[in-house]
Amino acid sequence: MELKDVGEFGLIDLIKQDTINDPGTVVTGIGDDAAVLLPTPRQLQLITTDMLVENIHFDLTTTTAMQLGYKAVAVNLSDIAAMGGVPRHAVVSIALPQHTAVDFVLNLYNGMKEICREHGVNIVGGDTVASPGGLVINVAVMGEVEPTNLVKRSGAKVGDIVAVTNVLGSSSAGLSLLSRGEWEEHDFSWPLVTAHLTPRPQVKTGQLLAAHGATSMDDISDGLASELHEIAEASHVSIQVIGKHIPLSPELREAAQVLGKEPLDYALYGGEDFQLLFTMDPEQFAVINTIDPGAAITKIGEVLPFGDGVSLIDEMGQARKLQPKGYNHFGCD
């Protein structure tokens, strides 16, 4: 059965079930002209949105409908995490070719509902339209944050450490393996491919870091090099990182050898890790692992006075300028 057989309103009836995970914050959800929400008093409101376009952000030959739905929400939750916030509500708009199978759309929403359940997020509305071309998904997520816990890119201070969560570069390496159609041939591929198809936004860790003094934060969507420049420019500081301290998984190192690439390049320029890059006073950083030993954070550098931009200490101990390369929709590369 295709969408043309059920129509727009029939589709809405099919997907609106099990969309509310925190009913105490919703007065009216899907089914009216607008959602009616109950905000938490004295909280700052956060809102972010991301659009995914077929053959630009995803390839339906290498991702399932559920994986795509999961990721469409995950990339937005990562933005809320980078502000130290709690995600609350999502609005989903999709443009679909009329020949799309109804089961595909239901599985797409099942992926969205899965990650929303994990984080207590309500899907409260959106829009569905016909697409003359490929599939387009736009998700907007609203969140909240305590005013004292709000973290922006612009707060890094000289003397702060620079750190990241978990490991970097896995998503980009996973995409390379998927693109070459050979990931199933290698035992090391699975965690890399999973990192690309179903990224795990660092929501709880973002809240932990915000509550314990993170001075700036950014989610790593376009590559570490690009995000380092964003913080340096917004905070009017310089940043120096040590290449050998940037955390890479053993699987990434194996993949890089097979793919003929430098492992570190995946972390610096690959993007779509959706981990967190942050700065923090050294004394505050020292207590984080005692509070949450499972936070998996790694110091990779330090914040320096404004003037030298972003630099990387290579394996020879030499400092070199780190260019803000990474994914750019309108770039020439």
C-alpha positions in Angstrom: 0.0 0.0 0.0 1.3 3.4 -1.0 0.7 6.9 0.4 -1.7 7.7 -2.5 -3.9 5.0 -1.2 -4.3 6.4 2.4 -4.0 10.1 1.8 -2.6 12.8 4.1 -5.1 12.5 6.9 -5.1 8.7 6.8 -1.3 8.8 7.3 -1.6 11.2 10.2 -4.0 8.9 11.9 -1.5 6.0 11.5 1.5 7.9 12.9 0.1 9.9 15.7 -0.1 7.0 18.2 2.5 6.7 20.9 3.9 10.2 20.3 3.6 11.6 23.9 6.2 10.4 26.4 5.7 13.2 29.0 2.0 14.0 29.1 2.4 16.5 31.9 4.0 19.0 29.6 1.4 18.7 26.7 -2.1 20.3 26.7 -2.8 19.5 23.1 -0.6 17.4 20.8 -1.1 16.1 17.2 -4.6 16.7 15.9 -5.2 20.5 16.2 -4.1 23.6 14.4 -1.2 24.0 16.8 0.3 22.1 19.8 -0.3 23.6 23.2 2.5 23.1 25.6 3.1 23.7 29.3 6.6 25.2 29.8 8.5 24.8 33.1 8.5 28.0 35.0 11.8 30.0 35.1 13.5 27.9 32.4 15.1 29.2 29.3 13.5 27.8 26.1 15.8 26.2 23.5 14.8 25.5 19.9 16.8 23.9 17.1 16.0 22.4 13.7 17.8 20.2 11.1 16.8 19.2 7.6 17.8 15.9 6.0 17.6 15.6 2.2 17.7 12.3 0.3 21.0 11.8 -1.5 22.6 14.7 0.4 22.3 13.6 4.0 21.3 10.0 3.5 21.1 7.2 1.0 18.2 4.8 1.2 20.3 2.0 -0.2 22.4 2.0 2.9 20.0 3.1 5.7 16.7 1.6 6.9 13.6 3.7 7.5 14.0 3.2 11.3 17.6 4.2 11.3 16.8 7.3 9.3 14.0 8.3 11.7 16.2 7.7 14.7 19.0 9.9 13.2 16.7 12.7 12.1 15.8 13.3 15.8 19.3 12.5 17.2 21.0 15.3 15.3 18.6 17.8 16.9 18.9 16.3 20.4 22.7 16.8 20.0 22.2 20.5 19.6 20.1 20.7 22.8 22.8 18.7 24.6 25.5 21.2 23.5 23.6 24.0 25.3 23.3 21.9 28.5 19.6 21.5 28.0 16.8 19.0 28.4 14.9 18.1 25.2 11.1 18.3 25.6 9.2 18.4 22.3 9.7 17.6 18.6 7.8 18.8 15.5 8.3 16.7 12.4 7.7 17.8 8.8 8.3 15.4 5.9 8.0 15.7 2.1 7.3 12.3 0.6 6.9 11.0 -3.0 3.4 9.7 -3.5 4.7 6.2 -4.4 6.3 5.8 -1.0 5.1 2.6 0.8 3.1 3.3 4.0 5.2 0.7 5.9 8.3 2.7 5.1 6.7 5.8 6.6 5.5 3.9 9.7 9.0 2.5 10.3 10.5 6.0 9.8 8.3 7.3 12.6 9.0 4.2 14.7 12.7 5.2 14.6 11.7 8.7 15.7 9.5 7.4 18.5 12.2 5.0 19.7 14.7 7.8 20.4 12.0 10.1 21.7 11.1 7.4 24.3 14.7 7.1 25.3 14.9 10.8 26.1 11.3 11.5 27.2 10.6 13.7 24.2 7.0 14.3 22.9 6.2 14.5 19.1 3.6 17.2 19.2 3.0 18.1 15.5 4.4 18.8 12.1 3.4 18.6 8.5 3.2 16.1 5.7 3.4 17.1 2.0 4.0 15.4 -1.3 7.5 15.6 -2.9 8.0 15.7 -6.6 11.5 14.3 -6.0 13.2 12.6 -3.1 12.4 12.4 0.6 13.0 15.4 2.8 12.7 15.4 6.6 12.8 18.4 8.8 12.7 18.0 12.6 12.5 20.9 15.1 13.2 20.1 18.8 12.3 22.4 21.7 14.1 22.1 25.0 14.7 23.8 28.3 17.7 24.8 30.4 18.3 26.3 33.8 19.5 29.9 33.2 22.6 29.2 35.3 23.4 26.0 33.2 23.1 27.5 29.8 26.4 26.9 27.9 27.2 28.7 24.6 30.2 28.7 22.2 31.3 32.0 23.4 32.4 31.4 27.0 35.9 29.7 26.7 38.5 31.4 28.9 42.3 31.4 28.7 43.6 28.5 30.8 40.6 26.3 30.3 41.2 22.7 29.2 39.7 21.6 25.9 38.0 18.1 25.9 35.6 15.9 24.0 33.2 13.0 24.8 33.8 9.4 23.8 35.7 8.7 20.5 35.7 10.7 17.3 35.8 9.9 13.6 33.7 6.7 13.8 30.8 8.1 11.8 32.8 9.3 8.9 34.7 6.1 8.7 31.5 4.2 8.8 30.1 6.3 5.9 33.3 5.5 3.9 32.8 1.8 4.4 29.1 2.0 3.5 29.9 4.1 0.4 32.4 1.4 -0.8 29.9 -1.3 -0.2 32.4 -3.5 1.7 31.6 -3.0 5.4 30.2 -6.5 5.9 33.6 -7.9 4.9 35.3 -6.6 8.0 34.8 -7.5 11.6 35.7 -3.9 12.7 33.0 -2.2 10.6 29.9 -2.7 12.7 30.5 -0.1 15.5 31.6 2.4 12.8 28.6 1.9 10.6 26.3 2.0 13.7 27.9 5.3 14.8 27.0 6.8 11.4 23.4 5.4 11.0 22.2 5.7 14.6 24.3 8.3 16.4 23.8 8.6 20.2 23.4 12.2 21.3 25.2 13.0 24.5 22.2 14.6 26.3 22.9 13.5 29.9 26.6 14.2 29.6 25.8 17.7 28.2 23.7 18.4 31.3 26.4 17.0 33.6 29.1 19.2 32.0 26.8 22.3 32.1 26.0 21.8 35.7 29.7 21.5 36.6 31.1 24.5 34.9 31.6 23.9 31.2 32.5 27.4 29.9 31.7 26.6 26.2 30.3 23.7 24.3 29.6 22.6 20.7 28.3 19.4 19.2 30.6 17.8 16.7 28.5 17.7 13.6 30.9 19.1 10.9 34.2 17.7 12.2 36.4 18.5 15.2 38.5 21.1 13.3 35.5 23.1 12.3 34.0 23.1 15.8 37.3 24.1 17.4 37.3 27.2 15.1 33.7 28.0 16.0 34.5 28.1 19.8 37.8 30.0 19.2 36.1 32.6 17.1 33.0 33.0 19.3 35.1 33.2 22.5 37.9 35.4 21.0 40.6 33.0 22.1 43.1 30.6 20.5 43.0 26.8 21.0 45.8 24.3 20.8 45.1 20.6 20.7 47.5 17.6 20.8 46.8 15.1 18.0 47.8 12.0 19.9 45.3 12.9 22.6 42.3 12.9 20.3 40.4 9.7 21.1 40.1 7.3 18.2 38.7 3.7 18.5 40.7 0.6 17.5 38.1 -0.1 14.9 38.6 3.3 13.3 42.4 2.7 13.1 41.8 -0.6 11.4 39.3 0.9 9.0 41.7 3.7 8.1 44.4 1.2 7.2 42.0 -0.6 4.9 40.8 2.6 3.4 44.2 4.1 3.0 43.5 7.2 5.1 45.1 8.9 8.1 43.0 7.9 11.2 43.1 11.4 12.7 41.6 12.9 9.5 38.3 11.2 10.1 38.1 12.9 13.5 39.3 16.3 12.4 37.3 16.6 9.1 34.7 13.9 8.9 31.8 15.1 10.9 28.5 13.6 12.1 30.0 12.2 15.3 27.5 14.2 17.4 29.8 14.0 20.4 30.5 17.1 22.5 33.5 19.5 22.4 33.8 21.6 25.5 36.0 23.8 27.6 36.3 23.9 31.3 38.4 25.2 34.2 41.0 22.5 35.0 39.9 22.1 38.6 36.3 21.6 37.6 37.4 19.1 35.0 39.3 17.1 37.6 36.1 16.3 39.5 33.9 15.2 36.6 35.1 11.6 36.4 34.6 11.3 40.2 31.0 12.4 39.7 30.3 10.1 36.7 33.1 7.6 35.9 31.1 6.6 32.8 31.1 10.0 31.2 34.0 9.0 28.9 35.6 12.5 28.5 39.2 13.2 27.2 41.3 16.2 27.5 42.8 17.1 24.1 44.2 20.6 24.5 44.0 24.0 26.1 42.6 27.5 25.5 45.3 30.2 24.9 45.2 34.0 24.4 43.6 35.3 21.2 46.0 35.6 18.2 47.1 32.2 16.9 43.8 30.7 15.9 43.6 26.9 16.2 46.7 24.7 16.1 47.5 21.0 16.3 50.6 19.5 17.9 51.5 16.6 15.6 53.4 13.3 16.3 56.7 15.1 15.8 55.9 17.7 18.5 55.5 20.4 15.9 52.6 22.9 16.0 50.8 23.5 12.7 47.7 25.6 11.9 44.5 23.6 11.9 42.3 24.8 9.1 38.5 24.9 9.6 37.8 22.2 7.1 34.8 20.0 7.5 31.4 19.4 5.9 30.0 22.6 4.2 26.8 22.4 2.2 27.9 25.3 -0.1 31.6 24.7 -0.1 33.6 24.3 -3.2 35.6 21.2 -2.2 
